[in-house]
Amino acid sequence: MAARRARLLGIDLDDVSWHKTVRRRLEPGNTSGVLDVPQTQANAMLRSIVRFVADIPSTGTPLVVWTQGPDELLVDTASLALRCTSGLIRVSVTVDCDQLDEPASVTVPLAVGAPNRPSGLVMAAFTRIDGPAGVADLWSDALTAFAWEAVLELARRLCVETGRDTKGRALVPVEISAASRRLLITPMARHDVTLARLR
C-alpha cells in the first residue's frame, strides 16, 4: 500500500507525521481528525494529481491549450502551486498567450475556513483572478474552476488514503481550511441516506 501511495501522491504517507491511517471503520458522520498538511507537502502532492485534474495523459508535456471561441490560453499545469494563510488558499499557475510579452503567473484566491472558523467545504472566490488584465478578463472563470477542482481533488485523495466507513466506502472531505503555510483537511464517513420511494 505504501508504494501505491507514494506513486499516487508524490510522497509516502507512511513517512509523514501529519497523516494517520484510521484502522477501524468509522460510523456514518464521524470524522477521523484533521490532516494538518504542510504547504510544501501539499504542493508536492498537488503536482502529482494535476494531470488528472487537467485531464491530460500522465506522460508527455504538462502544457495545455485552452480555447474559447477564437481565443487561446497556454496553461503550464506543472506550475500549479498553492500558498496558505489563515482562511485563504492562493492557487497560482503560469499562463501565456499572444497578448502577453512573456509567460505570467496568475493567482486564484479561495476563501476557506480557518482553524477557529470552520466553513465546511465552502470555498468562495472573486469574480476576477489576480493577473494580467487580458487574461483575467477572459479566463477568470476557467482558471478559478481549475484551481477549485485541484484543491478539492487533493482533499478527496487524502481522505481516500485515510480510511473507510462501516460499509467499506472511502472517507470524504467534510472540511477544508487553511492556516499559515498549512492546509487543513477533515475526513469523514459518509452519512447514510435513505431515499423514500416515490409513489
N, C-alpha and C positions, 0 to 999 in steps of 0.2 A: 504494500500500500504506500509506503514512503516514497518509492521510486516514482509511482504514478503521480503523487502529489508534487514532487519536485519538477516533473515534466509539465504538469498542468499549470502550476502557479509560479514557476521560476525559482522557488525556494522550497526547502524541505521543511514542512510544517512540524515535523517531529523535533527539529533542532531550534525552534524559537520558543521563548518563554511565554509569549502572549497568547499562544494557541494551545488549547487543551481539547482533545477529542473526548466527547461525552460517551462513556462506555454503556451506561444504562439508557434505555429508551425513554424519551420524555413523553409525559402525558400531554394531551391536547392543550394548547395555550400556555404551556410552561416554557420558560426561557432557560438558556444554558449559561448565562452570564455574558458580560461584554467582552468582545475581542478588541483589545486596545492595540491597534496595528501602528507601528512606527511608520511615518510618512515614507521613509526610504524603502522599506519593505513593501508598502502598498504600491509604490511606483514600480518596483521590480515585478510584482505580480500583475499589475495593470499592463505592463508591456508584453507579458506573456499571453494575455487574452484579447488584446486589441484587434488582432486579425479576425477573431471570431466576431467581435462587435462590428467591425467594418465589413464583414462577410467577404474576406479575401483568403486565398489559399495560404497554407502555413509555410509554403516555400515561395521564393521569388521576392519581388520588390514590395516594400511596405507603402509605396506611393500609390494613391488612388486619385482618379479624376472624377469629381462630381460635376454633373451637368444640370443646368436649369435653363430651359429654353436655349438661347444662343450662348449663354454664359457658362464658363468652366472654372473650377477651383481645384488646384492640386493640393491634396492633403497628405502630409507626411505622418502616417499613423504611428510610426515608430517614435515620434517625438512627443506623443501624448504623455502628460505628467500632471500630477495633482499636488497642490500645496494646501495644507490645512491650517486654519486658525480657529479660534473659538466660534463655533456656529457657522463657519463658512469653508466651503471647499472650492478652490480655484483650479479649474482644469484648463491646461494650456496645450496648444497644438500648433505646429508650424504649417503655414499655408503659403501658396504662391498663385499668382495669376498675372495676366497681361497688364493690369492696372498698377502692379507693384514693381518697384525698381529692383527689389530683392525679396527673398522669402521673409515672411513676417510671422511672429508669434502672436496668436490671438488667445484671449483668456475668457473662459465661461465661468462666471461666479455662480455658485449654487448655495443658497442659504439652507442650512440644515439645523438639526438640533445641536445643543451644546451639552457638556457634562451635567450641568444643573438645570437644563432647559430642554427636556425631551420633545421631539416633534414627530415621532414615528418614522414613516417613510416619506414625509413631506419634504420636497426639495423645491424651493422657489427660485426662479431665475428672472433676470431682467429681460425686457423685450429686445435688448440690443447688447451684444457682446462687447468686450474691450478689444479693440483692434483698429486697423486702418478703416476709414470711412467706407471705401468701396467694397470691402469685404463684409463689414458689419451691416451695411445697408441691405445687402442681398442674401447673405449666408448666415445670419444670426440664428434663425430657427433651426436650420440643419445642424449647425455646429453645437447648439445647445442640446438638441436631441442626441447627438453623438456622445457628448460629454456625459449627459444624464444616463444613457444606456451603459456606458463604460463603468461608471461608478456603481450602478445597480447590479451589473453582471459580476463585478468584483465581489460585492457583498454576497450575492447569491452563491457564488462558487465557494467562498469561505464558509458559508453556512452549511453547504453540502458536505464539506470536509469535517465539520464539527460533530455531526451525529445524526441520529434518526429518531422518529417518533415511535409510538407503540404499534403503529401499523407498518413500520419499516420505511416510511417516507422520509426523504431528506429534510433537514431543518431549513427554514426560510428566514430571510431577514425581516425583523419587525421594527428595527430602529437603525437609522444611520445618523451619526452625529460626528462632530469634529471638535478637536481641541488643538492647542498649539503643536504642530508637527505630528499629530496623531489622528488616525481615522478610527472611529468607534462604531462597531457593528454588533448588534444583539441578535443572535439566532433564536428562533422559537419553533416549537412544534405546532403544526397547523391545527386550527380549530376544526372539530368535527362539525360538518354542516350537513343537515338532513333536509333535502328538498321535499316539500309536500307535493304529492301527486296532484296535478291539475285535473279537475273534473270537467 
